[in-house]
Amino acid sequence: MESKEIIAQLLKQGAKKVDNLVIRSVTVTPQQEYVRLGITLDSPVDGYQQNHETLEYESAKVNVIFVSAFSVAARLRDMEEVAFAANHLLSNPEGLGIILSRAKINIIQEHVAKGTEYSNPFSSDNSVTKTFDHDAIINHIVSITLSEFGLKRLDKLADKMMGF
């Protein structure tokens, strides 16, 4: 299924679209099976955070969302001026923090209820599922507009990749 169809389906099922968020910073954290990006936004979005006293997750406005480097690379592959660098950035994810600096993103927030078996709708492998032990909001980046700074760094990356 194409990304546009998946987005339409998610919105039809009650997901929320949030546009024009600006990335302030990106923290790259390797996990066992993927690389997680902690993206700090310029304005808060709906999310969940853990109460430090009760250890329960509570609905809150948050400025940090978490996505996989692979999902960001998939969006970059869809962009003419960036597609050439997507695999390189996936192999060197620290570069994503530089390229995405001050970028504007649009996200889809998919609510997942506690105990629900979840499968990433953008994944080609629907057999990979996760069951959350608390309500969660899954953030899907659906579009990226790089900042002038990010585009300049991308030009330098292109030069380096070509040996200049």
OpenMM code with the backbone's topology and positions (N, CA, C; nanometers):
from openmm import Vec3, app, unit

residues = "MET GLU SER LYS GLU ILE ILE ALA GLN LEU LEU LYS GLN GLY ALA LYS LYS VAL ASP ASN LEU VAL ILE ARG SER VAL THR VAL THR PRO GLN GLN GLU TYR VAL ARG LEU GLY ILE THR LEU ASP SER PRO VAL ASP GLY TYR GLN GLN ASN HIS GLU THR LEU GLU TYR GLU SER ALA LYS VAL ASN VAL ILE PHE VAL SER ALA PHE SER VAL ALA ALA ARG LEU ARG ASP MET GLU GLU VAL ALA PHE ALA ALA ASN HIS LEU LEU SER ASN PRO GLU GLY LEU GLY ILE ILE LEU SER ARG ALA LYS ILE ASN ILE ILE GLN GLU HIS VAL ALA LYS GLY THR GLU TYR SER ASN PRO PHE SER SER ASP ASN SER VAL THR LYS THR PHE ASP HIS ASP ALA ILE ILE ASN HIS ILE VAL SER ILE THR LEU SER GLU PHE GLY LEU LYS ARG LEU ASP LYS LEU ALA ASP LYS MET MET GLY PHE".split()
positions = [
    Vec3(0.0842, -0.1169, 0.0000),
    Vec3(0.0000, 0.0000, 0.0000),
    Vec3(0.0900, 0.1249, 0.0000),
    Vec3(0.0537, 0.2249, -0.0753),
    Vec3(0.1283, 0.3506, -0.0840),
    Vec3(0.1135, 0.4316, 0.0450),
    Vec3(0.2116, 0.5156, 0.0723),
    Vec3(0.2095, 0.5980, 0.1937),
    Vec3(0.0834, 0.6829, 0.2035),
    Vec3(0.0411, 0.7425, 0.0921),
    Vec3(-0.0787, 0.8267, 0.0941),
    Vec3(-0.2015, 0.7473, 0.1361),
    Vec3(-0.2101, 0.6228, 0.0897),
    Vec3(-0.3230, 0.5372, 0.1274),
    Vec3(-0.3169, 0.5009, 0.2754),
    Vec3(-0.1976, 0.4735, 0.3246),
    Vec3(-0.1803, 0.4395, 0.4663),
    Vec3(-0.2186, 0.5590, 0.5532),
    Vec3(-0.1738, 0.6781, 0.5143),
    Vec3(-0.2068, 0.7997, 0.5891),
    Vec3(-0.3577, 0.8213, 0.5915),
    Vec3(-0.4222, 0.8075, 0.4764),
    Vec3(-0.5676, 0.8242, 0.4688),
    Vec3(-0.6384, 0.7235, 0.5589),
    Vec3(-0.5908, 0.6003, 0.5587),
    Vec3(-0.6507, 0.4960, 0.6422),
    Vec3(-0.6327, 0.5285, 0.7912),
    Vec3(-0.5139, 0.5727, 0.8297),
    Vec3(-0.4896, 0.6083, 0.9698),
    Vec3(-0.5803, 0.7231, 1.0142),
    Vec3(-0.5938, 0.8252, 0.9302),
    Vec3(-0.6800, 0.9385, 0.9637),
    Vec3(-0.8255, 0.8947, 0.9752),
    Vec3(-0.8663, 0.8058, 0.8882),
    Vec3(-1.0028, 0.7523, 0.8909),
    Vec3(-1.0283, 0.6755, 1.0212),
    Vec3(-0.9231, 0.6128, 1.0734),
    Vec3(-0.9342, 0.5342, 1.1968),
    Vec3(-0.9154, 0.6196, 1.3224),
    Vec3(-0.9038, 0.7514, 1.3053),
    Vec3(-0.8973, 0.8406, 1.4208),
    Vec3(-0.7608, 0.8975, 1.4541),
    Vec3(-0.6597, 0.8671, 1.3751),
    Vec3(-0.5275, 0.9254, 1.3999),
    Vec3(-0.5346, 1.0763, 1.3771),
    Vec3(-0.4429, 1.1481, 1.4382),
    Vec3(-0.4420, 1.2941, 1.4317),
    Vec3(-0.3198, 1.3409, 1.3531),
    Vec3(-0.3407, 1.4360, 1.2621),
    Vec3(-0.2298, 1.4925, 1.1856),
    Vec3(-0.1877, 1.6243, 1.2495),
    Vec3(-0.0572, 1.6405, 1.2667),
    Vec3(-0.0018, 1.7648, 1.3209),
    Vec3(0.1017, 1.8145, 1.2201),
    Vec3(0.0815, 1.9365, 1.1708),
    Vec3(0.1663, 1.9924, 1.0659),
    Vec3(0.2608, 2.1003, 1.1182),
    Vec3(0.3653, 2.1230, 1.0401),
    Vec3(0.4588, 2.2347, 1.0586),
    Vec3(0.5283, 2.2382, 1.1942),
    Vec3(0.5707, 2.1226, 1.2397),
    Vec3(0.6515, 2.1161, 1.3610),
    Vec3(0.7974, 2.1376, 1.3219),
    Vec3(0.8706, 2.2132, 1.4004),
    Vec3(1.0112, 2.2396, 1.3707),
    Vec3(1.0980, 2.1557, 1.4646),
    Vec3(1.1951, 2.0871, 1.4054),
    Vec3(1.2874, 2.0049, 1.4836),
    Vec3(1.3946, 2.0951, 1.5441),
    Vec3(1.4058, 2.0914, 1.6762),
    Vec3(1.5101, 2.1687, 1.7454),
    Vec3(1.6388, 2.0889, 1.7566),
    Vec3(1.6254, 1.9595, 1.7875),
    Vec3(1.7446, 1.8749, 1.7987),
    Vec3(1.7042, 1.7288, 1.7840),
    Vec3(1.8040, 1.6450, 1.7577),
    Vec3(1.7819, 1.5013, 1.7413),
    Vec3(1.8857, 1.4275, 1.8251),
    Vec3(1.8385, 1.3329, 1.9050),
    Vec3(1.9271, 1.2463, 1.9824),
    Vec3(1.9211, 1.1072, 1.9212),
    Vec3(2.0356, 1.0532, 1.8852),
    Vec3(2.0446, 0.9217, 1.8206),
    Vec3(2.0823, 0.8184, 1.9270),
    Vec3(1.9976, 0.7148, 1.9406),
    Vec3(2.0219, 0.6110, 2.0407),
    Vec3(2.0088, 0.4733, 1.9772),
    Vec3(2.1199, 0.4017, 1.9588),
    Vec3(2.1105, 0.2652, 1.9050),
    Vec3(2.0362, 0.1743, 2.0029),
    Vec3(1.9417, 0.0989, 1.9503),
    Vec3(1.8683, -0.0009, 2.0269),
    Vec3(1.9131, -0.1382, 1.9782),
    Vec3(1.8566, -0.2429, 2.0363),
    Vec3(1.8980, -0.3777, 1.9976),
    Vec3(1.8676, -0.4077, 1.8507),
    Vec3(1.7497, -0.3663, 1.8029),
    Vec3(1.7089, -0.4021, 1.6667),
    Vec3(1.6949, -0.2840, 1.5719),
    Vec3(1.7105, -0.1624, 1.6219),
    Vec3(1.6949, -0.0442, 1.5370),
    Vec3(1.7654, 0.0736, 1.6013),
    Vec3(1.7677, 0.1864, 1.5306),
    Vec3(1.8236, 0.3098, 1.5863),
    Vec3(1.7071, 0.4036, 1.6146),
    Vec3(1.6957, 0.4448, 1.7407),
    Vec3(1.5863, 0.5329, 1.7817),
    Vec3(1.6326, 0.6776, 1.7751),
    Vec3(1.5462, 0.7623, 1.7205),
    Vec3(1.5709, 0.9062, 1.7174),
    Vec3(1.4762, 0.9730, 1.8163),
    Vec3(1.5326, 1.0468, 1.9098),
    Vec3(1.4524, 1.1307, 1.9983),
    Vec3(1.4525, 1.2695, 1.9377),
    Vec3(1.3379, 1.3124, 1.8901),
    Vec3(1.3281, 1.4400, 1.8189),
    Vec3(1.2631, 1.5435, 1.9100),
    Vec3(1.3389, 1.6481, 1.9414),
    Vec3(1.2865, 1.7570, 2.0227),
    Vec3(1.2219, 1.8584, 1.9291),
    Vec3(1.0962, 1.8899, 1.9577),
    Vec3(1.0162, 1.9787, 1.8728),
    Vec3(1.0066, 2.1184, 1.9329),
    Vec3(0.9741, 2.2151, 1.8479),
    Vec3(0.9602, 2.3531, 1.8943),
    Vec3(0.8298, 2.3774, 1.9686),
    Vec3(0.7324, 2.2896, 1.9515),
    Vec3(0.6052, 2.3044, 2.0221),
    Vec3(0.5555, 2.1664, 2.0647),
    Vec3(0.4820, 2.1599, 2.1752),
    Vec3(0.4395, 2.0302, 2.2276),
    Vec3(0.3287, 1.9657, 2.1448),
    Vec3(0.3271, 1.8326, 2.1519),
    Vec3(0.2233, 1.7518, 2.0882),
    Vec3(0.1689, 1.6550, 2.1932),
    Vec3(0.0569, 1.5906, 2.1620),
    Vec3(0.0013, 1.4911, 2.2530),
    Vec3(0.0971, 1.3739, 2.2668),
    Vec3(0.1039, 1.3199, 2.3859),
    Vec3(0.1898, 1.2050, 2.4096),
    Vec3(0.1633, 1.1458, 2.5461),
    Vec3(0.2511, 1.0596, 2.5878),
    Vec3(0.2435, 0.9987, 2.7208),
    Vec3(0.3798, 1.0110, 2.7859),
    Vec3(0.3784, 1.0333, 2.9160),
    Vec3(0.5035, 1.0316, 2.9905),
    Vec3(0.4806, 0.9592, 3.1217),
    Vec3(0.5873, 0.9022, 3.1716),
    Vec3(0.5781, 0.8226, 3.2926),
    Vec3(0.5811, 0.9123, 3.4162),
    Vec3(0.4847, 0.8888, 3.5056),
    Vec3(0.4818, 0.9570, 3.6339),
    Vec3(0.5911, 0.8949, 3.7201),
    Vec3(0.6838, 0.9757, 3.7680),
    Vec3(0.7995, 0.9239, 3.8424),
    Vec3(0.7616, 0.8647, 3.9778),
    Vec3(0.6473, 0.9044, 4.0322),
    Vec3(0.6048, 0.8506, 4.1617),
    Vec3(0.5287, 0.7196, 4.1462),
    Vec3(0.4331, 0.7177, 4.0528),
    Vec3(0.3492, 0.5979, 4.0374),
    Vec3(0.4030, 0.5018, 3.9323),
    Vec3(0.4942, 0.5497, 3.8480),
    Vec3(0.5499, 0.4743, 3.7350),
    Vec3(0.4451, 0.4397, 3.6290),
    Vec3(0.3273, 0.5001, 3.6386),
    Vec3(0.2223, 0.4827, 3.5383),
    Vec3(0.2424, 0.5857, 3.4272),
    Vec3(0.2005, 0.5492, 3.3050),
    Vec3(0.2069, 0.6437, 3.1940),
    Vec3(0.0808, 0.7288, 3.1940),
    Vec3(0.0989, 0.8586, 3.1767),
    Vec3(-0.0117, 0.9529, 3.1785),
    Vec3(-0.0106, 1.0366, 3.0516),
    Vec3(-0.1303, 1.0704, 3.0054),
    Vec3(-0.1447, 1.1581, 2.8902),
    Vec3(-0.0841, 1.2938, 2.9245),
    Vec3(-0.0084, 1.3499, 2.8298),
    Vec3(0.0593, 1.4777, 2.8554),
    Vec3(0.0948, 1.5437, 2.7231),
    Vec3(0.1276, 1.6700, 2.7303),
    Vec3(0.1864, 1.7399, 2.6164),
    Vec3(0.3369, 1.7194, 2.6267),
    Vec3(0.3992, 1.6765, 2.5176),
    Vec3(0.5425, 1.6467, 2.5184),
    Vec3(0.6118, 1.7201, 2.4035),
    Vec3(0.7377, 1.7530, 2.4236),
    Vec3(0.8165, 1.8174, 2.3182),
    Vec3(0.9114, 1.7205, 2.2494),
    Vec3(0.9182, 1.5972, 2.2986),
    Vec3(1.0065, 1.4973, 2.2395),
    Vec3(0.9225, 1.3809, 2.1891),
    Vec3(0.9454, 1.3441, 2.0628),
    Vec3(0.8818, 1.2252, 2.0065),
    Vec3(0.9920, 1.1278, 1.9674),
    Vec3(0.9556, 1.0012, 1.9585),
    Vec3(1.0526, 0.8983, 1.9230),
    Vec3(1.0096, 0.8298, 1.7944),
    Vec3(1.1031, 0.8163, 1.7024),
    Vec3(1.0797, 0.7466, 1.5755),
    Vec3(1.2050, 0.6656, 1.5439),
    Vec3(1.1944, 0.5766, 1.4483),
    Vec3(1.3127, 0.4998, 1.4088),
    Vec3(1.3867, 0.5722, 1.2965),
    Vec3(1.5174, 0.5527, 1.2933),
    Vec3(1.5980, 0.6099, 1.1849),
    Vec3(1.5517, 0.5534, 1.0515),
    Vec3(1.5097, 0.4269, 1.0510),
    Vec3(1.4634, 0.3651, 0.9273),
    Vec3(1.3402, 0.4370, 0.8728),
    Vec3(1.2469, 0.4760, 0.9609),
    Vec3(1.1262, 0.5448, 0.9136),
    Vec3(1.1602, 0.6823, 0.8565),
    Vec3(1.2581, 0.7500, 0.9155),
    Vec3(1.3011, 0.8797, 0.8624),
    Vec3(1.3693, 0.8600, 0.7273),
    Vec3(1.4541, 0.7583, 0.7170),
    Vec3(1.5210, 0.7303, 0.5890),
    Vec3(1.4189, 0.7005, 0.4796),
    Vec3(1.3108, 0.6333, 0.5150),
    Vec3(1.2056, 0.6042, 0.4162),
    Vec3(1.1452, 0.7338, 0.3627),
    Vec3(1.1222, 0.8318, 0.4503),
    Vec3(1.0697, 0.9616, 0.4047),
    Vec3(1.1736, 1.0336, 0.3192),
    Vec3(1.3009, 1.0262, 0.3588),
    Vec3(1.4064, 1.0932, 0.2824),
    Vec3(1.4193, 1.0339, 0.1427),
    Vec3(1.3976, 0.9027, 0.1304),
    Vec3(1.4045, 0.8385, -0.0021),
    Vec3(1.2974, 0.8919, -0.0968),
    Vec3(1.1891, 0.9453, -0.0403),
    Vec3(1.0806, 1.0005, -0.1218),
    Vec3(1.1097, 1.1424, -0.1703),
    Vec3(1.2185, 1.2019, -0.1223),
    Vec3(1.2511, 1.3409, -0.1546),
    Vec3(1.3613, 1.3454, -0.2598),
    Vec3(1.3334, 1.4096, -0.3732),
    Vec3(1.4295, 1.4144, -0.4843),
    Vec3(1.5679, 1.4605, -0.4422),
    Vec3(1.5750, 1.5705, -0.3652),
    Vec3(1.7047, 1.6287, -0.3325),
    Vec3(1.7798, 1.5541, -0.2225),
    Vec3(1.7157, 1.4554, -0.1610),
    Vec3(1.7763, 1.3864, -0.0468),
    Vec3(1.7912, 1.2365, -0.0693),
    Vec3(1.7184, 1.1809, -0.1625),
    Vec3(1.7130, 1.0351, -0.1804),
    Vec3(1.8513, 0.9716, -0.1899),
    Vec3(1.9447, 1.0395, -0.2562),
    Vec3(2.0795, 0.9834, -0.2742),
    Vec3(2.1491, 0.9564, -0.1408),
    Vec3(2.1131, 1.0300, -0.0370),
    Vec3(2.1836, 1.0213, 0.0912),
    Vec3(2.1131, 0.9338, 0.1939),
    Vec3(1.9932, 0.8873, 0.1641),
    Vec3(1.9137, 0.8153, 0.2644),
    Vec3(1.9862, 0.6934, 0.3204),
    Vec3(2.0412, 0.6094, 0.2347),
    Vec3(2.1095, 0.4891, 0.2834),
    Vec3(2.2363, 0.5239, 0.3603),
    Vec3(2.3089, 0.6258, 0.3137),
    Vec3(2.4296, 0.6696, 0.3853),
    Vec3(2.3930, 0.7177, 0.5263),
    Vec3(2.2863, 0.7957, 0.5359),
    Vec3(2.2440, 0.8467, 0.6664),
    Vec3(2.1922, 0.7348, 0.7562),
    Vec3(2.1329, 0.6337, 0.6967),
    Vec3(2.0875, 0.5187, 0.7752),
    Vec3(2.2072, 0.4427, 0.8317),
    Vec3(2.3133, 0.4329, 0.7536),
    Vec3(2.4361, 0.3665, 0.7996),
    Vec3(2.5153, 0.4531, 0.8972),
    Vec3(2.4951, 0.5835, 0.8901),
    Vec3(2.5645, 0.6800, 0.9765),
    Vec3(2.4597, 0.7719, 1.0398),
    Vec3(2.3770, 0.7175, 1.1300),
    Vec3(2.2599, 0.7917, 1.1782),
    Vec3(2.2903, 0.9205, 1.2539),
    Vec3(2.4126, 0.9373, 1.3050),
    Vec3(2.4460, 1.0641, 1.3718),
    Vec3(2.4281, 1.1813, 1.2754),
    Vec3(2.4465, 1.1568, 1.1462),
    Vec3(2.4277, 1.2606, 1.0455),
    Vec3(2.2843, 1.3090, 1.0356),
    Vec3(2.1896, 1.2263, 1.0780),
    Vec3(2.0491, 1.2679, 1.0734),
    Vec3(2.0245, 1.3885, 1.1631),
    Vec3(2.0946, 1.3947, 1.2753),
    Vec3(2.0790, 1.5092, 1.3648),
    Vec3(2.1199, 1.6395, 1.2997),
    Vec3(2.2171, 1.6328, 1.2111),
    Vec3(2.2646, 1.7521, 1.1411),
    Vec3(2.1707, 1.7869, 1.0261),
    Vec3(2.1405, 1.6889, 0.9433),
    Vec3(2.0552, 1.7123, 0.8260),
    Vec3(1.9149, 1.7579, 0.8669),
    Vec3(1.8640, 1.7048, 0.9794),
    Vec3(1.7276, 1.7377, 1.0228),
    Vec3(1.7194, 1.8634, 1.1091),
    Vec3(1.8323, 1.9254, 1.1392),
    Vec3(1.8314, 2.0448, 1.2225),
    Vec3(1.7426, 2.1527, 1.1617),
    Vec3(1.6457, 2.1978, 1.2397),
    Vec3(1.5493, 2.3036, 1.2008),
    Vec3(1.4558, 2.2632, 1.0867),
    Vec3(1.4520, 2.1363, 1.0525),
    Vec3(1.3591, 2.0897, 0.9485),
    Vec3(1.2156, 2.1024, 0.9983),
    Vec3(1.1228, 2.1172, 0.9047),
    Vec3(0.9799, 2.1151, 0.9376),
    Vec3(0.9272, 1.9763, 0.9050),
    Vec3(0.8475, 1.9227, 0.9960),
    Vec3(0.7890, 1.7909, 0.9734),
    Vec3(0.6388, 1.7948, 0.9963),
    Vec3(0.5709, 1.7039, 0.9295),
    Vec3(0.4303, 1.6756, 0.9553),
    Vec3(0.4254, 1.5338, 1.0096),
    Vec3(0.3449, 1.5135, 1.1136),
    Vec3(0.3347, 1.3807, 1.1722),
    Vec3(0.1898, 1.3345, 1.1783),
    Vec3(0.1739, 1.2043, 1.1839),
    Vec3(0.0454, 1.1417, 1.2144),
    Vec3(0.0629, 1.0764, 1.3503),
    Vec3(-0.0291, 1.1053, 1.4430),
    Vec3(-0.0246, 1.0449, 1.5754),
    Vec3(-0.1311, 0.9361, 1.5836),
    Vec3(-0.0841, 0.8134, 1.5980),
    Vec3(-0.1724, 0.6966, 1.6039),
    Vec3(-0.1846, 0.6509, 1.7491),
    Vec3(-0.3063, 0.6551, 1.8021),
    Vec3(-0.3289, 0.6108, 1.9403),
    Vec3(-0.3380, 0.4584, 1.9429),
    Vec3(-0.2670, 0.3978, 2.0362),
    Vec3(-0.2704, 0.2527, 2.0544),
    Vec3(-0.3109, 0.2263, 2.1989),
    Vec3(-0.4214, 0.1557, 2.2158),
    Vec3(-0.4722, 0.1268, 2.3497),
    Vec3(-0.3905, 0.0171, 2.4173),
    Vec3(-0.3828, 0.0265, 2.5472),
    Vec3(-0.3144, -0.0738, 2.6297),
    Vec3(-0.3652, -0.2135, 2.5937),
    Vec3(-0.2712, -0.3068, 2.5775),
    Vec3(-0.3074, -0.4457, 2.5509),
    Vec3(-0.3380, -0.4774, 2.4058),
    Vec3(-0.3366, -0.3756, 2.3195),
    Vec3(-0.3643, -0.3962, 2.1773),
    Vec3(-0.2377, -0.4422, 2.1062),
    Vec3(-0.2514, -0.5435, 2.0216),
    Vec3(-0.1372, -0.5880, 1.9415),
    Vec3(-0.1176, -0.4871, 1.8290),
    Vec3(0.0011, -0.4280, 1.8214),
    Vec3(0.0291, -0.3210, 1.7263),
    Vec3(0.1279, -0.3671, 1.6208),
    Vec3(0.0988, -0.3301, 1.4965),
    Vec3(0.1888, -0.3551, 1.3848),
    Vec3(0.2035, -0.2244, 1.3072),
    Vec3(0.3254, -0.1876, 1.2734),
    Vec3(0.3510, -0.0625, 1.2022),
    Vec3(0.2849, -0.0668, 1.0645),
    Vec3(0.1904, 0.0232, 1.0378),
    Vec3(0.1202, 0.0210, 0.9091),
    Vec3(0.2103, 0.0535, 0.7900),
    Vec3(0.3253, 0.1172, 0.8135),
    Vec3(0.4173, 0.1515, 0.7054),
    Vec3(0.5168, 0.0398, 0.6760),
    Vec3(0.5198, -0.0618, 0.7611),
    Vec3(0.6136, -0.1726, 0.7436),
    Vec3(0.5610, -0.2720, 0.6412),
    Vec3(0.6522, -0.3284, 0.5632),
    Vec3(0.6120, -0.4318, 0.4671),
    Vec3(0.5979, -0.5671, 0.5358),
    Vec3(0.6435, -0.5776, 0.6608),
    Vec3(0.6349, -0.7025, 0.7369),
    Vec3(0.5357, -0.6851, 0.8516),
    Vec3(0.4099, -0.7197, 0.8269),
    Vec3(0.3066, -0.7043, 0.9291),
    Vec3(0.3108, -0.8122, 1.0361),
    Vec3(0.4031, -0.9082, 1.0227),
    Vec3(0.4118, -1.0138, 1.1235),
    Vec3(0.4833, -0.9649, 1.2494),
    Vec3(0.5540, -0.8523, 1.2391),
    Vec3(0.6229, -0.7966, 1.3555),
    Vec3(0.5225, -0.7125, 1.4335),
    Vec3(0.4926, -0.7575, 1.5547),
    Vec3(0.3943, -0.6867, 1.6366),
    Vec3(0.4516, -0.6582, 1.7751),
    Vec3(0.3868, -0.5660, 1.8421),
    Vec3(0.4231, -0.5320, 1.9794),
    Vec3(0.2940, -0.5064, 2.0548),
    Vec3(0.2885, -0.5495, 2.1791),
    Vec3(0.1741, -0.5217, 2.2642),
    Vec3(0.2210, -0.4302, 2.3764),
    Vec3(0.1573, -0.3147, 2.3875),
    Vec3(0.1954, -0.2169, 2.4891),
    Vec3(0.1247, -0.2474, 2.6205),
    Vec3(0.1948, -0.2251, 2.7315),
    Vec3(0.1341, -0.2454, 2.8630),
    Vec3(0.0756, -0.1144, 2.9175),
    Vec3(0.0623, -0.0153, 2.8304),
    Vec3(0.0017, 0.1137, 2.8637),
    Vec3(-0.0478, 0.1761, 2.7334),
    Vec3(-0.1409, 0.2711, 2.7436),
    Vec3(-0.1820, 0.3450, 2.6248),
    Vec3(-0.0593, 0.4158, 2.5680),
    Vec3(-0.0561, 0.4305, 2.4363),
    Vec3(0.0593, 0.4931, 2.3717),
    Vec3(0.0144, 0.5722, 2.2498),
    Vec3(0.0961, 0.6649, 2.2096),
    Vec3(0.0776, 0.7361, 2.0832),
    Vec3(0.2014, 0.7083, 1.9999),
    Vec3(0.1793, 0.6490, 1.8824),
    Vec3(0.2877, 0.6217, 1.7887),
    Vec3(0.2926, 0.7384, 1.6910),
    Vec3(0.4094, 0.7984, 1.6776),
    Vec3(0.4270, 0.9120, 1.5875),
    Vec3(0.4902, 0.8658, 1.4578),
    Vec3(0.4251, 0.8979, 1.3475),
    Vec3(0.4759, 0.8657, 1.2146),
    Vec3(0.5083, 0.9970, 1.1438),
    Vec3(0.6333, 1.0171, 1.1054),
    Vec3(0.6677, 1.1346, 1.0253),
    Vec3(0.6221, 1.1063, 0.8827),
    Vec3(0.5366, 1.1941, 0.8303),
    Vec3(0.4821, 1.1710, 0.6962),
    Vec3(0.5391, 1.2667, 0.5925),
    Vec3(0.6015, 1.3746, 0.6365),
    Vec3(0.6717, 1.4611, 0.5415),
    Vec3(0.7785, 1.5411, 0.6147),
    Vec3(0.8826, 1.5729, 0.5391),
    Vec3(0.9967, 1.6475, 0.5924),
    Vec3(1.0326, 1.7575, 0.4926),
    Vec3(1.0518, 1.8787, 0.5422),
    Vec3(1.1048, 1.9884, 0.4621),
    Vec3(1.2329, 2.0333, 0.5306),
    Vec3(1.3448, 2.0092, 0.4654),
    Vec3(1.4732, 2.0434, 0.5258),
    Vec3(1.4920, 2.1941, 0.5335),
    Vec3(1.5645, 2.2377, 0.6354),
    Vec3(1.5986, 2.3796, 0.6503),
    Vec3(1.7120, 2.4136, 0.5540),
    Vec3(1.7382, 2.5417, 0.5384),
    Vec3(1.8507, 2.5850, 0.4549),
    Vec3(1.9811, 2.5264, 0.5091),
    Vec3(1.9939, 2.5242, 0.6417),
    Vec3(2.1125, 2.4661, 0.7054),
    Vec3(2.1262, 2.3184, 0.6676),
    Vec3(2.0171, 2.2434, 0.6777),
    Vec3(2.0201, 2.1011, 0.6440),
    Vec3(2.0559, 2.0772, 0.4987),
    Vec3(2.0027, 2.1605, 0.4092),
    Vec3(2.0341, 2.1465, 0.2666),
    Vec3(2.1819, 2.1760, 0.2387),
    Vec3(2.2374, 2.2752, 0.3078),
    Vec3(2.3808, 2.3053, 0.2901),
    Vec3(2.4664, 2.1880, 0.3368),
    Vec3(2.4306, 2.1294, 0.4500),
    Vec3(2.5063, 2.0138, 0.5009),
    Vec3(2.4911, 1.8951, 0.4063),
    Vec3(2.3747, 1.8818, 0.3457),
    Vec3(2.3506, 1.7745, 0.2497),
    Vec3(2.4394, 1.7919, 0.1267),
    Vec3(2.4576, 1.9167, 0.0817),
    Vec3(2.5486, 1.9438, -0.0303),
    Vec3(2.6909, 1.9023, 0.0046),
    Vec3(2.7332, 1.9324, 0.1261),
    Vec3(2.8678, 1.8925, 0.1697),
    Vec3(2.8800, 1.7405, 0.1758),
    Vec3(2.7735, 1.6736, 0.2197),
    Vec3(2.7741, 1.5274, 0.2232),
    Vec3(2.7862, 1.4716, 0.0817),
    Vec3(2.7139, 1.5303, -0.0131),
    Vec3(2.7212, 1.4849, -0.1526),
    Vec3(2.8640, 1.4987, -0.2047),
    Vec3(2.9270, 1.6122, -0.1771),
    Vec3(3.0664, 1.6318, -0.2195),
    Vec3(3.1570, 1.5253, -0.1589),
    Vec3(3.1396, 1.4992, -0.0311),
    Vec3(3.2226, 1.3994, 0.0367),
    Vec3(3.1998, 1.2599, -0.0223),
    Vec3(3.0747, 1.2279, -0.0515),
    Vec3(3.0432, 1.0963, -0.1080),
    Vec3(3.1055, 1.0796, -0.2461),
    Vec3(3.1239, 1.1924, -0.3184),
    Vec3(3.1840, 1.1870, -0.4520),
    Vec3(3.3353, 1.2047, -0.4477),
    Vec3(3.3910, 1.2183, -0.3287),
    Vec3(3.5357, 1.2276, -0.3148),
    Vec3(3.5929, 1.3662, -0.3321),
    Vec3(3.5106, 1.4693, -0.3260),
    Vec3(3.5602, 1.6075, -0.3414),
    Vec3(3.6041, 1.6624, -0.2084),
] * unit.nanometer
topology = app.Topology()
chain = topology.addChain("A")
for resn in residues:
    res = topology.addResidue(resn, chain)
    for name in ("N", "CA", "C"):
        topology.addAtom(name, app.Element.getBySymbol(name[0]), res)
